[in-house]
Amino acid sequence: MSRVGGIGRLDPVADRYRSGYTYDANGNIQTVIRHDADGHPYDAITGASL
């Protein structure tokens, strides 16, 4: 059985397609980290790159 999305989803790959963002006090994106289908980080953008 598998469910798609949401809290409690049953997926053997913990970080599949996960994205993480940090913001400054004004709401501007400071860092971005994205993961692929296997849960491995494939993209990381920080500060001046944005």
Contacts in CASP RR format, 6 or more apart in sequence:
PFRMAT RR
TARGET T0000
AUTHOR 0000-0000-0000
METHOD contacts of the structure
MODEL  1
MSRVGGIGRLDPVADRYRSGYTYDANGNIQTVIRHDADGHPYDAITGASL
1 10 0 8 1.000
2 9 0 8 1.000
2 10 0 8 1.000
2 11 0 8 1.000
3 9 0 8 1.000
3 10 0 8 1.000
13 37 0 8 1.000
13 38 0 8 1.000
13 39 0 8 1.000
14 39 0 8 1.000
15 35 0 8 1.000
15 39 0 8 1.000
15 40 0 8 1.000
16 35 0 8 1.000
16 36 0 8 1.000
16 37 0 8 1.000
16 38 0 8 1.000
16 39 0 8 1.000
17 34 0 8 1.000
17 35 0 8 1.000
17 36 0 8 1.000
17 37 0 8 1.000
17 39 0 8 1.000
18 34 0 8 1.000
18 35 0 8 1.000
18 39 0 8 1.000
19 32 0 8 1.000
19 33 0 8 1.000
19 34 0 8 1.000
19 35 0 8 1.000
20 31 0 8 1.000
20 32 0 8 1.000
20 33 0 8 1.000
20 34 0 8 1.000
21 29 0 8 1.000
21 31 0 8 1.000
21 32 0 8 1.000
22 29 0 8 1.000
22 30 0 8 1.000
22 31 0 8 1.000
23 29 0 8 1.000
23 30 0 8 1.000
24 30 0 8 1.000
28 50 0 8 1.000
29 50 0 8 1.000
30 46 0 8 1.000
30 47 0 8 1.000
30 50 0 8 1.000
31 44 0 8 1.000
31 45 0 8 1.000
31 46 0 8 1.000
31 47 0 8 1.000
32 43 0 8 1.000
32 44 0 8 1.000
32 45 0 8 1.000
32 46 0 8 1.000
32 50 0 8 1.000
33 41 0 8 1.000
33 43 0 8 1.000
33 44 0 8 1.000
34 41 0 8 1.000
34 42 0 8 1.000
34 43 0 8 1.000
34 44 0 8 1.000
35 41 0 8 1.000
35 42 0 8 1.000
36 42 0 8 1.000
END
